[in-house]
Amino acid sequence: MPSLRLRHEAIFLLVFALDLVNMFIATVAYPALAADLHADIGTLAWVGTAYMLGLSVVIPLAPWLAARCGECRLLLVALLLFAVAAVLAGAAPGIGWLLGWRLLQGLAGGLLIPVAQAAAYRQCTPDQRGALTRRILLVALLVALLVPALAPALGGLLVQWLSWRGVLWASLPLAVVATGLVLAWMPADGTRDAPRLQAYALSTAMLALGALLLALTWLGESGHRSAGAVLLLVALLLAVAHLRDVRRQAQPLLRWSLLSHRGLRLAMLVYLAVPGVFIGSQLVSTLQLHQAGYSAARIGALMLPWALASAMAIAASKRLLARFGPATVLRTGMLLQASGLLSMALLPQPVFALAGLLFALMGAGGSLCSSTAQTLAFHGVEGEALGDASALWNLNRQLSFCLGTAAIALLLALAVHWLPTRATGVALGLAAVLTLLPMVLLRSSQPLTLPRPENA
């Protein structure tokens, strides 16, 4: 029987993979779904957006529910809700029903990851958390690579055998396994003291997050940028109202005061500026390589050197952190990704080998930063504060990709307007600049330190 720490890690890694698979797999069903439910492209995009919206808005409630219900009980309820929503989404008679069930599935998924992550990190000593971080990133890398690679074949078979509905049911086996592991391996935990549920704080937080996610989505779409800008202002006003209320509470819904923790604050900014910007820049890179004559297959093949370099960086991060410290590793990672983006900007028609090298630079740099950031985020955070830190971290992780995509799409649109012949190069160059922004915080005289890992 694995140790309690390994059991918690296995449960967390499984629900993390479940969330990633559920985000990737739905895109395979879009053509059949559009034909069967008579949905246009704009409506289809909401199949993914509805899930992300539910995922984001419920995260502030996760620590409170975990305290009131117990982590084990909450995970079981969330897994059951996730599975039921998956079944109903696959059986949806129309696009409206489908979007509603995807929203419900996102609400369940938003409870799974922060609760399972807090439970797993609570069982780790400080040096063991770095090893867990590397395993998390390797799982993300594996899922992010295998699902897009296998999706055409797997999705084609599922659509052929079970129509698009089978694709939306593909996450059910993982949910069943995760439920079995929680029942078998996770000890029943009692409830903890929880603050009174603050309806005003909860509603303003959820509305602000929902408005922000919709605003970021619309800012990336040429026909909705004005509405996106208005909604962004609404989100900011709601956020200000929420934070003003939080300051008056002795036990706030989310402990925003944890952002005074330098490691967590820096880690969240790094995630916005490095993985978030990379995801956003992929659209621009794809357009530029397509203009250079690359086929879709060759563009997709460039993710192989990216993945290999990412895996090598994750594997090496433990030794690099122990030898050079987190500040040096973060600077190196940012410079590697920025150099890859800037080289893409300056070389709009690279040969395939050179393009592969540039993607490898971005993969290595991004993974060095991701691994170090997640280790920093929870260093020095203990006990019940881990639940709040996990909620803040996962909120930031979800919003990073939306914000990165919206920011780069907006930069590309502005570049197309002002410098149409060099638009992709300008957007990639600005993405390189955004990648380097967290270096400002690394100039602090207070050094970043992590515990030295044990030899065992």
N, C-alpha and C positions, 0 to 999 in steps of 0.2 A: 504493500500500500504506500503510495507516495506520501511525503510529508505534507503537513497542513499548508505550508507555503507553496509547494508545487501544485497542490490541488487548487488553491485559489488562483495561481498563475494560469493553470490550464483552463479554468472556467473563464477568466478574463480574456485570454487569447482567443478562445472559441467564440465568445460573443463579439469580440472585436472583428474577427473574420466574418461572422454572420452579418454585421453591419456593412462591411465593405462589399461583400458579395451582393447584398441586397441593393446597394447603390449602383453597382456596375451592371448586374444581370438584366435589369429592366430594359435597357436601351436595345438589347437584341430583339425584343418583341415589337419594337415600334412600327415597322412596316406592316406586319400582320394586324397589329392592334389598330392602326390607322384605317386599314381597309375594312375591318370588322365593325368598328365603332364609329366610323365616319368622322375621325378627328383630324384637324389640320396640324401643321408642324408646331404652331404656337401653343396649341392645347396639349400636344404630346410632351412638350418640354416640362409641363406641370406635373407629369407623372414622377419625374425626379425632384422637382421643386417642392411638391407637396410633402414628400417624404422628408426632405431637408428642413422644411418649415416646422413640421411636427417635432423633428429631432431637436431643433434649436430652442423652441419656445418652452419645452418642458424641462430642460436641464436645470433651471433655477429651482425647480420644485424637488429635484432628486435628493439633495441632502436632508431636507425636512421630512420627506416620505421615508427615507432610510432610517431616520431617528425614530419616527412614530411607529413604523411597521416592522423594522428589523431588515437587515440587508438580504438575508436568505429568502424571507417571505416576499419581499419586494421584487427580487429577481425572478422568482417563480411566477408571480402575477404578471410581470412585464413580458416574460417569455411566452406565457399562455396568450396574452393579448396580442403579441407580435405574430404568433402562429395563426390565431383566429383571423387577424386582419389580413394575413397573407392568403388564407383560404378564401376569404370574402373578396379580396381584390382579384384573385384569379377567376372568381365566379361572377364578377360584376356584369350586370346587364347593359350598362351604359358608361360613357366616359365620366359623367358626374359621380356616379357611384364609385368608379375606380379611383378617382382623385380623393374622394372621402376616405376610402379604406387605406389608401397610401398615406394620408395624413395621420390616421389612427396608428398605422404601423410605425410611422416616424415618432409618434408620441411614446410608444412602447420602447423603441430603440433608444430614445433619448434618456430613458431611465436605466437601461442596461449598462452602457459603457461607463458613466461616471461612478455608479455604485460598485460594479465589479472591479473597476480600476482602483478605487479607494480601498476595497477589501484586500486586493492583491498587494498593493504597496504597503499596507499596514502590517503585513506578515514579513516584510523584508527589512533587513538591516540596511543602513545607508549605502554600504558598498554593494549589497545585493540588488539594490534598485537600478544601478547602472546596467547590470546584466539583464534584468527584466526589460529595461528600455530597449536594449539591443534586440531582444527577442520580439518585442512589439513591432519594431520597425522592420524586422525581417519578415514577420507575418504580413504586414502591410505591403511590403515589396512583393512578396510571393503572390498575394491575392491580386494586387494591382497589375501584375504582369500576366498571371495565368488566366484570370477571368477574361480580359480583353483578347488574349491569344486563343483561348478555347471557346469563347462566346459564339463566334460564327458557326462552328461545327455543332457544339452542344445546343445552341439556340435553334439551329436549323432542325436538329432531330426533335427537340421538344415541340417546336412549332408544328412539325410534320405529324408527330404522334398525338399531341394534346392541344394544338393550336397555341396562340400566344399565352393562354391561361397556364399552360405547363411551365412556362418561363417564370411566371410570378409565383409559382409553387415551388421553385427550385431551392429556396432557402429553408423550406420546412424540415428536411432531414437534419440540418445543422441545429435548428431550434429544438428538435426532439432530443438530439444528443446532449445539447447544453442543459436542457431541463433534467435529463437523467443524471448528469454530473452534479448539478446543484443539489438534487435530492440525495445522491449517494455520498457526496464528498463535502458539502458545505454544512458545517454544524449549525443547528438552529440558534439564532442569536436573539437576545431579548431586545426590547425597545429601549431607547435612551431618552433622556430629557430633551424635549424639543420645544422651541419657542412657539408661542401662539401663532397660528397661521395668519400672516399679515396680508389681508385681501388686497389692500391698496398697493403694497409693494409688489405682490405677485402679479397683479393685473398690469401695472405699469411696466414691469420687467418683461412679461410675455408680449404685451403689445409693442414695446420698443423693439424687441428682438424680431418679432414678426414683420413690423414695418421696415426694419433695417434690412432683413433678408429680401423682402419684396423690392425695396429701393435698389439694392445692389443688383438684383436680377434685371430690373428695368433699365438701370443705368447702362448695362451692357447691351441693350437692344436699341437700335437706332430710332425706332418709332415710339419709344416710351421714355425717352430720357427726361423730358420735362416733368412727367408724372413721377419719375424716379427721384428727381431732385426735390420735388415737393414732399414726397414721402420720406426722403432722407431727413428733411427738416423736422417733420413730425416725429420721426424716430429719435432725433436728438432732443427735442423738447420733452418727450416721454422719458428719456434716459435721465435728463436733468431732474424731472419731477421724482423719479425713482430714487436717485442718489440723495436728494434733499430729504426724502422721507427716511432713508436708511440712516442718515446721520442722527436722527432723533430716536432710533431704536437701540435698546441695550443689546438685543440679540437679533440682528438683521437676518432676513431670509437668506441672503448670500453675503459672505464676509468679504466685502470689497476691500476691507482693510488689509487683507492678505497681499494686495498689490504693493504694499510697502515693503514686502519681501523682495529684495533686489533680484534674486535668482528667478522667481516666478515672473516678475515684471519683464525682465530681460528675455526670458524664454518665450513669453507670449509675443513680444515684438519680433524676435528672431523668426518665429513661426509665420508671422504675417509677412515678413520681408523676404524670406527665402523659399520655403515650400509654397506659400501662397502666391508669390510673384512667379515662381516657375510654372505652376499650373496655368496662370493667366497668360504667360508668355508662349505657351504651347500653341495657342491659336495663331499667334503672329508667326512663329517659326514654321508652322505648317503652311500658312499662306505664302511665306517667302520661298520655301523649298518647292512648293507647287509651281510658283512662278518661274523658278529656276529649272523646271522640267522634271522634277522628281515625281515618280508614280506614288500612289497611295501606299503600295506595298513597301517601297523603299523608304518612305517616310516612317512607316510603322516599324520597319526593321531597325531604325536608329534607336529605338527604345532598348534594344539588346545591349549595346555598349553602355547605355545609361544605367541599366539594371545591374550589369556586372560591376561597374565602378561603384554603384550604390552599395552592393553587397560587400565589396572589399572595404569600403569606408566604414560601414557599420561594424564589420569584424575587427577592424584596426582601431576603432574609437576608444576601446578600453585602454590599450597601451598608450595611445596618443594623449589621452586625458591624464593618465598617471605620470607621463614624462613631461608634458609641456603645459598642462593646465587648461581649463575650459576657455579662457580668454583667447589664447593662441589658437586653439582648435577652431573656435568660432570665427576668428579673423581669417584663418586659412580657408575654411569652408565658404565664407562669403566671397572672398577673392576668387576662388575657383569658379563658383557659379557666375559671378559678375564677369569674369574673363571669358567664359563660354558664351554668355549672352552678348557681350560687346564684340567678340570676334564674329558671331553670327551677324551682328549689325553691320560690321565693316566688310564682311565677305558674303555678299548676297547670293553668290553662285559657287559654293564650296564643292570640291570633289567629294565623293561619298566617304572616302577614308577620313578626310579632314572633318566632315560633318559628324562622323562617328566619334572622333576625338573630342570635338566640342561638346557633344552630348555626354560623353564620359566625364568631362570636367564638371558639367552641371550636375550629373548624378553623384559624383564624389563629394562635391561641395555641399549640395543639398542634404545629403545623408549625414555628413559630419555635423552640420548645423542642427538637423532634426534630432539626432542621437544626443548631442550635448544639451540641447534645449530641454528635452524631456527629462534628462537626468537633473538638470539645474532646477527645473520647475518644482520638484518635490523634495529637494535637498533641504533639510532643516525643518520640514513641515511634519508634524507628528500628531498621533491621536486623532481626535474627532475633526481637527482642522483639515485632515486629508480629504474628507468628503467635500468640503467647500473648495479646497484647492483643485480637486479633480473636476468639480463642476465648472469652475472658472477656466481651467485648462481646456476642457472639451468644448465649452462655448467658443473659445478662441480658435480651437482647431477647426470647428465647423465653419466659422465665419471667415477664417483665413482664405479658404479656397474661393468663397463667393466674392470677398473683397478683392483678392488678387485678380480674379477673372474680370470683375467689373472695372477695376482701375486700369488694367492693360487694354481692355476693350475701349475704354474712354480715351486713353492716350492714342490708340490706333486711329480712332475716329477723328480726333483733332489733327493728327498727322496727315491723314488722308485729305482733310480740308485745306491745310496750310502747305503741306509739302507732298503732294500726291505721288510724285515719282520716287520718293525716298521714304514713304510712310512706314513700311515694315522695319526698315533699318532704324529710323528714329524711335519707334516704339520699343524695339529691343534694346537700344542704347539707354533709354529712360528706365527700362526694367532693370538694367544692370546698376543704374544709380540707386534705385529703390532697394535693391538687394544689399547695398552697403550701408543703409541708414542706421542699423543697430550699432555700427562701430562708434557712433557718438557716445553711447552709454558705456562702451568698453574703455573709454578714456578716463573713467573715474579712478581716483587714486586708491580706492579700496579694492584689493585684489579679489578675484573670484576663486574660491577654493572648493574642492570636493575631498571626501575621505579617500585615503589611499586604499585600493582594493586589496583584499586578502589574497594570499598566494593559492589558497585551496580553491 
